[in-house]
Amino acid sequence: MTPKRRVLLLFGGRSAEHDVSRATAAAVAGALDPDRYEIVPVAITTEGRWLLASEARAALDAGRDALPDAFRVEGVPVTEAPDPAEPALMPLDRGADAPAPTDVDVVLPLLHGPYGEDGTVQGLFELADLPYVGAGVLGSALAMDKRAMKAAFTAAGLPIARSLAFRDGHDVAGFADRVVAELGLPCFVKPANMGSSVGVSKAHDRAELDAAIADALAYDEWILAEEAIVGREIEVGILGDDPPAASVPGEVVPGAEFYTYADKYEDDAVQLLTPAPLTGAQADEVRALAVRAFEACCGEAMARVDFFLSEDRGFLVNEVNTIPGFTPASQYPRMWAESGVDYAALLDRLIDLAIARRDRRARRAGRQRGAGPLRG
């Protein structure tokens, strides 16, 4: 029999999207075939402590039907193994009752936002020589930082909305004046490094603009103001990277004035149309633009590319999300299911891509890999 792959399911994290990650992890755990995978659930607290999640492990042992809606962040504190040739998670408490060291074959980092989607944890996996699902260090960092992402889009000749960037500690009033003069009102204000619409506000007048700037600066040192685009919100899923494949497009119909955090995760008011009601020519155009945006950000393996469809300007690239929402109800899996790749098969494909990338890079580096569980 083919041995099971041991998958480190990493969830929680230090960002404002901590709770979203807990729900994503429970959904993914329920979809991974127990005949093919052994799941090692690892939680990260909001303070950054890593824990072998004992409650999640117990729920998995009880059967996939017994899984909660979201995994709780609790468990036994862990650290890296002392021998870099044997990457593993070691209990900090080495007492007689401590769990054995835990080695893994691949990591599924289900961490949305900073310290998970921005290249930081990806760099850790590179140092540990662990294959991991999703974009690498550069692609993660580029897509997470909205200033750098827009610069990459511009360099690739992609159509985008106009925006202005601001760094905390400079002239706030002067920045607000520029926003009004150059972008006009209403406009959107958002942190440069954040996801799930956290810290995003729509400002209709100067008082709301000042408040929106202050709110965004509570989340990040850099913020962006963007012109408000009147149009539809279209999304495309990307899978693979050589070459990347684009899913059928989907459409988001917000329940609020724009697609807020509450709209996404709390109010259940948003409508997700899959496939999006587009003409064949429009669908082909936005799928081609999605691939170009993905490649402009050095994407790998997966991403969801978001667009605005304006009546007078056509498709405008909004952003690339390298760790998109991943519950079965999320748009990324829905678009791929509509494209013929169901939820479980999508996870299989992403895990295969992660291991193939690690082995491909190892061969290019000329390293000789042993026979251990982490080294193929």
C-alpha positions in Angstrom: 0.0 0.0 0.0 1.1 3.6 -0.7 2.0 5.2 2.6 -0.2 8.1 3.7 1.1 11.6 3.3 1.4 13.4 6.5 -0.1 16.9 6.1 0.7 19.7 8.5 -2.5 21.7 8.6 -1.5 25.2 9.9 -4.2 27.5 11.1 -5.0 30.5 13.4 -2.2 33.0 13.2 -1.4 36.5 14.3 -3.5 38.5 11.8 -6.9 40.0 12.1 -8.1 37.0 10.0 -7.4 34.5 12.7 -11.0 33.2 13.1 -11.4 32.9 9.3 -8.4 30.6 9.3 -9.8 28.4 12.0 -13.0 27.8 9.9 -11.0 27.2 6.7 -8.9 24.6 8.4 -11.9 22.6 9.7 -13.4 22.6 6.2 -10.1 21.5 4.5 -9.6 18.8 7.1 -13.0 17.4 6.4 -12.2 17.2 2.6 -8.8 15.5 2.8 -9.2 11.7 2.1 -8.3 9.9 5.3 -7.2 6.9 3.2 -4.5 9.1 1.6 -3.6 11.6 4.2 -2.8 11.8 7.9 -3.5 15.3 9.2 -1.3 17.0 11.8 -3.2 20.0 13.0 -1.0 22.8 14.2 -2.5 26.1 15.6 -0.8 29.4 15.9 -2.1 31.8 18.6 -2.6 35.5 18.1 0.7 36.0 20.0 2.6 33.7 17.6 2.9 30.5 19.7 2.8 27.2 17.8 0.6 24.4 19.3 0.0 20.8 18.4 -3.8 21.1 18.4 -5.0 18.3 20.5 -8.7 19.0 20.3 -8.6 19.2 16.5 -6.6 15.9 16.4 -9.2 14.2 18.7 -12.0 15.4 16.4 -10.2 14.0 13.4 -9.7 10.7 15.1 -13.4 10.6 15.8 -14.2 10.8 12.1 -14.6 13.6 9.5 -18.4 13.8 10.2 -17.6 14.9 13.8 -15.5 18.0 12.9 -16.5 21.4 14.3 -17.3 24.4 12.1 -13.9 25.9 13.2 -10.9 24.4 15.0 -10.0 25.9 18.4 -6.5 27.3 19.0 -5.2 25.2 21.9 -2.7 22.3 22.5 0.8 21.4 23.3 3.5 24.1 22.6 6.0 23.0 20.0 9.3 24.1 18.5 11.6 22.9 15.7 13.7 19.8 16.0 17.3 20.5 17.0 18.7 18.6 14.0 18.1 20.6 10.8 18.6 17.4 8.8 15.4 16.0 10.3 12.8 18.8 10.2 10.1 18.1 12.7 7.9 19.6 15.4 9.2 18.9 18.9 7.2 19.4 22.1 8.7 22.1 24.2 8.0 20.0 27.3 10.3 17.0 26.9 8.8 15.1 29.9 7.7 11.5 29.9 4.1 12.4 28.8 5.1 14.7 25.9 4.1 13.7 22.4 6.7 12.2 20.1 8.4 14.4 17.6 6.1 15.0 14.6 7.6 14.9 11.1 5.5 15.8 8.1 5.5 15.5 4.3 3.8 18.8 3.2 2.4 21.9 4.8 -1.0 23.4 4.1 -0.7 27.0 5.4 -4.2 28.1 5.9 -3.2 31.5 7.3 -4.9 34.5 5.8 -3.3 38.0 6.0 0.0 39.1 7.6 2.4 36.4 9.1 0.8 33.8 6.9 0.0 35.0 3.4 2.9 37.6 3.1 5.9 35.4 2.6 7.0 35.2 6.2 5.9 31.7 7.0 6.8 30.6 3.5 10.4 31.7 4.2 10.4 29.5 7.3 9.3 26.5 5.3 12.0 27.1 2.7 14.6 27.2 5.5 13.2 24.0 6.9 13.1 22.4 3.4 9.4 21.6 3.8 7.2 21.5 0.7 4.2 23.8 1.2 1.0 24.6 -0.7 0.7 28.0 -2.5 2.9 30.8 -3.6 6.5 31.1 -2.7 8.2 33.9 -0.7 8.3 36.5 -3.5 4.9 35.8 -4.9 3.3 35.9 -1.4 5.0 39.1 -0.5 4.2 40.9 -3.8 0.5 39.9 -3.7 0.1 40.8 0.0 1.5 44.3 -0.3 -1.0 46.3 -2.3 1.5 49.0 -3.3 4.0 46.4 -4.7 1.2 44.5 -6.3 -0.1 47.5 -8.2 3.4 48.4 -9.3 3.7 44.8 -10.7 0.4 45.2 -12.5 1.4 48.5 -14.0 4.7 47.1 -15.2 2.8 44.3 -16.9 0.5 46.8 -18.6 -2.6 45.6 -16.8 -5.6 47.9 -16.4 -6.1 49.0 -12.7 -8.0 51.6 -10.7 -6.1 54.8 -9.8 -4.7 54.9 -6.2 -2.5 56.9 -3.9 -0.3 55.5 -1.1 0.5 57.0 2.3 2.9 56.1 5.1 2.0 56.8 8.7 3.9 59.7 10.3 3.6 62.0 7.4 1.1 64.8 6.6 -2.3 63.1 7.0 -4.3 66.2 6.1 -2.2 66.8 3.0 -2.7 63.2 1.9 -6.5 63.6 2.3 -6.3 66.8 0.2 -4.6 64.9 -2.5 -7.1 62.1 -2.4 -10.0 64.5 -2.8 -8.2 66.4 -5.6 -6.8 63.5 -7.6 -9.2 60.6 -6.9 -12.4 62.3 -5.9 -15.1 61.2 -3.5 -16.4 58.6 -2.8 -13.2 56.6 -2.6 -12.0 53.5 -0.8 -9.3 53.5 1.9 -7.5 50.3 2.9 -4.4 49.0 4.7 -1.7 48.0 2.3 -1.1 44.6 4.0 -4.4 43.0 5.0 -7.1 40.8 3.5 -10.7 39.9 3.9 -11.7 43.6 3.7 -10.3 44.2 7.2 -9.8 47.9 7.7 -11.4 48.8 4.4 -13.8 51.8 4.4 -15.7 53.7 1.7 -15.5 57.5 2.3 -18.3 59.6 0.8 -17.2 63.0 2.3 -14.1 64.5 3.9 -15.2 63.6 7.5 -15.6 59.9 6.4 -12.3 60.1 4.6 -10.4 61.3 7.7 -12.0 58.5 9.7 -11.2 55.9 7.1 -7.6 56.9 7.0 -7.3 56.6 10.8 -9.0 53.2 10.7 -6.7 51.8 8.0 -3.6 53.2 9.8 -4.6 51.1 12.9 -3.8 48.0 10.8 -0.8 49.0 8.8 1.9 51.6 8.5 1.2 51.9 4.8 -2.3 52.5 3.4 -3.9 53.1 0.0 -6.7 55.3 -1.2 -8.4 54.1 -4.4 -10.9 55.6 -6.7 -14.4 54.1 -6.3 -15.2 52.0 -9.4 -18.9 51.6 -10.4 -19.2 48.1 -11.7 -19.5 44.4 -11.1 -17.1 42.3 -9.0 -15.7 39.4 -11.0 -13.3 36.7 -9.8 -11.2 34.0 -11.4 -9.4 31.0 -9.8 -5.9 30.1 -10.9 -4.4 26.6 -10.5 -0.9 25.5 -11.3 2.0 27.6 -12.6 3.5 26.0 -15.7 1.3 26.9 -17.3 -1.3 28.3 -14.9 -4.9 27.4 -15.7 -7.8 29.7 -15.2 -11.2 28.6 -13.9 -14.6 29.8 -15.2 -15.2 33.3 -13.8 -17.5 33.9 -10.8 -19.3 37.1 -9.7 -19.7 38.5 -6.2 -22.9 40.5 -5.5 -22.3 42.2 -2.2 -25.1 42.4 0.4 -23.7 45.8 1.5 -22.5 48.8 -0.4 -19.2 46.9 -0.9 -17.8 43.5 -0.1 -17.1 43.9 3.7 -15.7 41.4 6.2 -19.2 41.0 7.7 -20.6 40.4 4.2 -18.0 37.7 3.7 -18.1 35.9 7.0 -21.0 37.0 9.3 -24.2 38.3 7.6 -24.6 35.6 4.9 -26.0 38.3 2.6 -23.5 38.1 -0.3 -24.5 36.3 -3.5 -21.8 34.2 -5.3 -22.8 33.6 -8.9 -20.9 30.7 -10.4 -20.4 30.9 -13.3 -20.6 34.7 -13.7 -23.2 35.9 -16.2 -20.8 37.0 -18.8 -20.6 36.7 -22.6 -18.2 34.2 -24.0 -15.8 37.0 -25.1 -15.9 38.6 -21.7 -15.2 35.3 -19.9 -12.2 34.6 -22.2 -10.9 38.2 -21.7 -11.0 38.1 -17.9 -9.5 34.6 -17.7 -6.5 35.8 -19.8 -6.2 38.9 -17.7 -6.2 36.7 -14.5 -3.3 34.6 -15.8 -1.3 37.8 -16.6 -2.0 39.2 -13.2 -1.0 36.0 -11.5 2.3 35.8 -13.5 3.0 39.6 -12.9 2.9 38.8 -9.1 5.2 35.7 -9.5 2.3 33.5 -8.4 2.6 29.7 -7.9 0.1 26.9 -7.5 -3.1 28.8 -6.6 -4.6 32.3 -6.4 -7.9 34.0 -6.8 -7.7 37.1 -9.0 -10.4 39.8 -8.4 -11.6 42.3 -11.0 -14.0 45.2 -11.4 -16.1 45.2 -14.6 -16.9 48.8 -15.4 -19.2 49.8 -18.2 -16.9 52.5 -19.6 -13.4 51.0 -18.8 -14.0 47.2 -19.0 -12.1 44.9 -16.7 -9.8 46.4 -14.1 -7.6 44.1 -12.0 -8.2 44.7 -8.3 -5.9 42.2 -6.5 -4.4 38.7 -6.4 -5.1 36.6 -3.3 -2.6 33.8 -2.8 -4.5 32.1 0.0 -8.1 32.6 -0.9 -11.1 31.6 1.1 -11.2 27.8 1.0 -14.4 26.5 2.6 -16.6 24.6 0.2 -18.8 27.7 0.0 -15.9 30.0 -0.9 -15.7 31.3 -4.4 -12.3 29.7 -5.3 -13.4 26.1 -4.7 -16.8 26.9 -6.3 -15.2 28.2 -9.5 -13.0 25.1 -9.8 -15.9 22.8 -9.1 -17.7 24.5 -11.9 -14.6 24.0 -14.0 -14.6 20.2 -13.3 -12.2 20.0 -10.3 -14.1 19.1 -7.1 -13.0 20.2 -3.6 -11.2 17.0 -2.7 -9.4 16.8 -6.1 -8.4 20.5 -5.8 -6.7 19.8 -2.5 -5.0 16.7 -4.0 -3.7 18.8 -6.9 -2.3 21.5 -4.7 -0.5 19.0 -2.5 1.0 17.4 -5.6 2.1 20.8 -6.9 3.8 21.6 -3.5 5.8 18.4 -3.4 6.7 18.6 -7.1 8.0 22.2 -6.7 10.2 21.2 -3.7 11.7 18.2 -5.7 12.2 20.3 -8.8 14.1 23.0 -6.9 16.1 20.4 -5.1 17.3 18.8 -8.3 18.2 22.2 -9.7 20.2 23.0 -6.6 22.1 19.7 -7.1 21.2 18.4 -3.6 21.0 14.7 -2.9 17.9 13.8 -1.0 17.6 10.9 1.4 14.7 8.6 1.9 13.1 10.2 5.0 9.6 11.4 5.1 10.6 15.0 4.5 13.1 14.3 1.7 11.0 12.3 -0.8 
